[in-house]
Amino acid sequence: MPADRCVSVADSCASLADSCASLANCSIALVDIYVTLCLVCRQLCLTCEQLRLIRRRLPNCVSLALDSCTVQLDGAPMVHLGGVPIV
Protein backbone atom coordinates (compact mmCIF):
# COMPACT_ATOMS: atom_id res chain seq x y z
CA MET A 1 0.00 0.00 0.00
CA PRO A 2 1.33 3.46 -0.87
CA ALA A 3 2.62 5.42 2.10
CA ASP A 4 0.33 8.37 1.33
CA ARG A 5 -2.67 6.07 1.71
CA CYS A 6 -1.45 5.03 5.15
CA VAL A 7 -1.06 8.66 6.15
CA SER A 8 -4.55 9.43 4.88
CA VAL A 9 -6.01 6.59 6.94
CA ALA A 10 -4.15 7.74 10.04
CA ASP A 11 -5.42 11.30 9.53
CA SER A 12 -8.99 10.06 9.14
CA CYS A 13 -8.75 8.05 12.35
CA ALA A 14 -7.31 11.03 14.22
CA SER A 15 -10.10 13.25 12.91
CA LEU A 16 -12.74 10.81 14.12
CA ALA A 17 -10.96 10.61 17.45
CA ASP A 18 -11.18 14.39 17.77
CA SER A 19 -14.93 14.21 17.13
CA CYS A 20 -15.44 11.60 19.82
CA ALA A 21 -13.23 13.44 22.28
CA SER A 22 -15.45 16.51 21.94
CA LEU A 23 -18.43 14.60 23.34
CA ALA A 24 -19.22 14.81 27.03
CA ASN A 25 -20.08 11.11 27.27
CA CYS A 26 -19.22 8.11 25.20
CA SER A 27 -21.85 5.50 24.43
CA ILE A 28 -21.43 1.78 23.81
CA ALA A 29 -22.31 2.51 20.19
CA LEU A 30 -19.23 4.71 19.94
CA VAL A 31 -17.10 1.97 21.45
CA ASP A 32 -18.42 -0.38 18.77
CA ILE A 33 -17.58 2.20 16.12
CA TYR A 34 -14.03 2.48 17.33
CA VAL A 35 -13.54 -1.28 17.54
CA THR A 36 -14.62 -1.44 13.91
CA LEU A 37 -12.50 1.57 13.04
CA CYS A 38 -9.53 -0.11 14.61
CA LEU A 39 -9.98 -3.22 12.50
CA VAL A 40 -10.16 -1.08 9.36
CA CYS A 41 -7.08 0.92 10.31
CA ARG A 42 -5.16 -2.25 11.07
CA GLN A 43 -5.97 -3.56 7.60
CA LEU A 44 -4.84 -0.26 6.09
CA CYS A 45 -1.50 -0.31 7.91
CA LEU A 46 -2.17 2.01 10.84
CA THR A 47 0.56 1.11 13.32
CA CYS A 48 0.34 0.32 17.01
CA GLU A 49 2.10 3.58 17.82
CA GLN A 50 -0.39 5.58 15.77
CA LEU A 51 -3.23 3.83 17.60
CA ARG A 52 -1.66 4.69 20.95
CA LEU A 53 -1.40 8.34 19.92
CA ILE A 54 -5.06 8.32 18.91
CA ARG A 55 -6.01 6.61 22.17
CA ARG A 56 -4.62 9.49 24.21
CA ARG A 57 -7.09 11.82 22.51
CA LEU A 58 -10.18 9.75 23.30
CA PRO A 59 -12.57 9.37 26.24
CA ASN A 60 -11.77 6.44 28.50
CA CYS A 61 -14.46 4.12 27.20
CA VAL A 62 -13.28 4.43 23.62
CA SER A 63 -9.70 4.14 24.76
CA LEU A 64 -10.59 0.70 26.10
CA ALA A 65 -11.68 -0.34 22.63
CA LEU A 66 -8.42 0.83 21.12
CA ASP A 67 -6.53 -0.91 23.92
CA SER A 68 -8.15 -4.12 22.76
CA CYS A 69 -7.09 -3.32 19.22
CA THR A 70 -3.51 -2.65 20.22
CA VAL A 71 -3.43 -6.03 21.94
CA GLN A 72 -4.63 -7.58 18.69
CA LEU A 73 -1.98 -5.74 16.73
CA ASP A 74 0.64 -7.10 19.10
CA GLY A 75 -0.47 -10.62 18.25
CA ALA A 76 -2.97 -11.56 20.98
CA PRO A 77 -6.63 -12.40 20.29
CA MET A 78 -9.00 -9.46 20.14
CA VAL A 79 -12.10 -9.72 22.31
CA HIS A 80 -15.00 -7.32 22.10
CA LEU A 81 -15.78 -5.43 25.30
CA GLY A 82 -18.96 -7.51 25.53
CA GLY A 83 -16.98 -10.72 25.39
CA VAL A 84 -17.66 -11.64 21.76
CA PRO A 85 -14.49 -12.34 19.78
CA ILE A 86 -14.01 -10.25 16.66
CA VAL A 87 -11.38 -11.23 14.15
C-alpha beads as a LAMMPS data file, in Angstrom:
LAMMPS data file: protein, C-alpha beads

87 atoms
86 bonds

1 atom types
1 bond types

-500.0 500.0 xlo xhi
-500.0 500.0 ylo yhi
-500.0 500.0 zlo zhi

Masses

1 110.0

Atoms # bond

1 1 1 0.000 0.000 0.000
2 1 1 1.333 3.463 -0.868
3 1 1 2.616 5.424 2.096
4 1 1 0.332 8.366 1.331
5 1 1 -2.673 6.071 1.714
6 1 1 -1.446 5.034 5.155
7 1 1 -1.061 8.665 6.154
8 1 1 -4.554 9.429 4.881
9 1 1 -6.007 6.594 6.942
10 1 1 -4.150 7.745 10.043
11 1 1 -5.415 11.298 9.528
12 1 1 -8.988 10.059 9.145
13 1 1 -8.751 8.054 12.351
14 1 1 -7.309 11.026 14.216
15 1 1 -10.098 13.253 12.910
16 1 1 -12.744 10.807 14.124
17 1 1 -10.955 10.608 17.445
18 1 1 -11.184 14.388 17.773
19 1 1 -14.928 14.214 17.130
20 1 1 -15.436 11.603 19.821
21 1 1 -13.227 13.438 22.284
22 1 1 -15.447 16.505 21.942
23 1 1 -18.432 14.601 23.339
24 1 1 -19.218 14.813 27.030
25 1 1 -20.077 11.112 27.271
26 1 1 -19.216 8.111 25.201
27 1 1 -21.854 5.505 24.427
28 1 1 -21.434 1.780 23.814
29 1 1 -22.313 2.509 20.188
30 1 1 -19.232 4.709 19.941
31 1 1 -17.104 1.971 21.445
32 1 1 -18.422 -0.376 18.766
33 1 1 -17.582 2.202 16.119
34 1 1 -14.030 2.478 17.330
35 1 1 -13.538 -1.276 17.544
36 1 1 -14.622 -1.439 13.908
37 1 1 -12.500 1.574 13.043
38 1 1 -9.534 -0.108 14.614
39 1 1 -9.975 -3.218 12.496
40 1 1 -10.158 -1.084 9.357
41 1 1 -7.083 0.919 10.309
42 1 1 -5.161 -2.252 11.074
43 1 1 -5.966 -3.560 7.605
44 1 1 -4.844 -0.257 6.091
45 1 1 -1.500 -0.307 7.906
46 1 1 -2.166 2.012 10.835
47 1 1 0.555 1.113 13.324
48 1 1 0.342 0.321 17.014
49 1 1 2.098 3.580 17.818
50 1 1 -0.389 5.577 15.772
51 1 1 -3.228 3.832 17.604
52 1 1 -1.661 4.693 20.947
53 1 1 -1.396 8.342 19.916
54 1 1 -5.061 8.324 18.913
55 1 1 -6.006 6.614 22.174
56 1 1 -4.623 9.488 24.214
57 1 1 -7.092 11.823 22.514
58 1 1 -10.183 9.751 23.296
59 1 1 -12.571 9.375 26.242
60 1 1 -11.775 6.440 28.504
61 1 1 -14.461 4.117 27.196
62 1 1 -13.285 4.430 23.615
63 1 1 -9.701 4.138 24.764
64 1 1 -10.585 0.700 26.100
65 1 1 -11.684 -0.338 22.631
66 1 1 -8.417 0.825 21.125
67 1 1 -6.527 -0.907 23.922
68 1 1 -8.148 -4.123 22.759
69 1 1 -7.092 -3.323 19.221
70 1 1 -3.510 -2.648 20.216
71 1 1 -3.427 -6.028 21.942
72 1 1 -4.634 -7.584 18.695
73 1 1 -1.982 -5.738 16.728
74 1 1 0.636 -7.099 19.095
75 1 1 -0.473 -10.622 18.251
76 1 1 -2.972 -11.561 20.976
77 1 1 -6.630 -12.398 20.287
78 1 1 -9.004 -9.461 20.144
79 1 1 -12.099 -9.725 22.310
80 1 1 -14.999 -7.315 22.096
81 1 1 -15.784 -5.430 25.295
82 1 1 -18.960 -7.506 25.533
83 1 1 -16.976 -10.723 25.386
84 1 1 -17.662 -11.641 21.760
85 1 1 -14.492 -12.339 19.781
86 1 1 -14.014 -10.253 16.660
87 1 1 -11.377 -11.233 14.152

Bonds

1 1 1 2
2 1 2 3
3 1 3 4
4 1 4 5
5 1 5 6
6 1 6 7
7 1 7 8
8 1 8 9
9 1 9 10
10 1 10 11
11 1 11 12
12 1 12 13
13 1 13 14
14 1 14 15
15 1 15 16
16 1 16 17
17 1 17 18
18 1 18 19
19 1 19 20
20 1 20 21
21 1 21 22
22 1 22 23
23 1 23 24
24 1 24 25
25 1 25 26
26 1 26 27
27 1 27 28
28 1 28 29
29 1 29 30
30 1 30 31
31 1 31 32
32 1 32 33
33 1 33 34
34 1 34 35
35 1 35 36
36 1 36 37
37 1 37 38
38 1 38 39
39 1 39 40
40 1 40 41
41 1 41 42
42 1 42 43
43 1 43 44
44 1 44 45
45 1 45 46
46 1 46 47
47 1 47 48
48 1 48 49
49 1 49 50
50 1 50 51
51 1 51 52
52 1 52 53
53 1 53 54
54 1 54 55
55 1 55 56
56 1 56 57
57 1 57 58
58 1 58 59
59 1 59 60
60 1 60 61
61 1 61 62
62 1 62 63
63 1 63 64
64 1 64 65
65 1 65 66
66 1 66 67
67 1 67 68
68 1 68 69
69 1 69 70
70 1 70 71
71 1 71 72
72 1 72 73
73 1 73 74
74 1 74 75
75 1 75 76
76 1 76 77
77 1 77 78
78 1 78 79
79 1 79 80
80 1 80 81
81 1 81 82
82 1 82 83
83 1 83 84
84 1 84 85
85 1 85 86
86 1 86 87
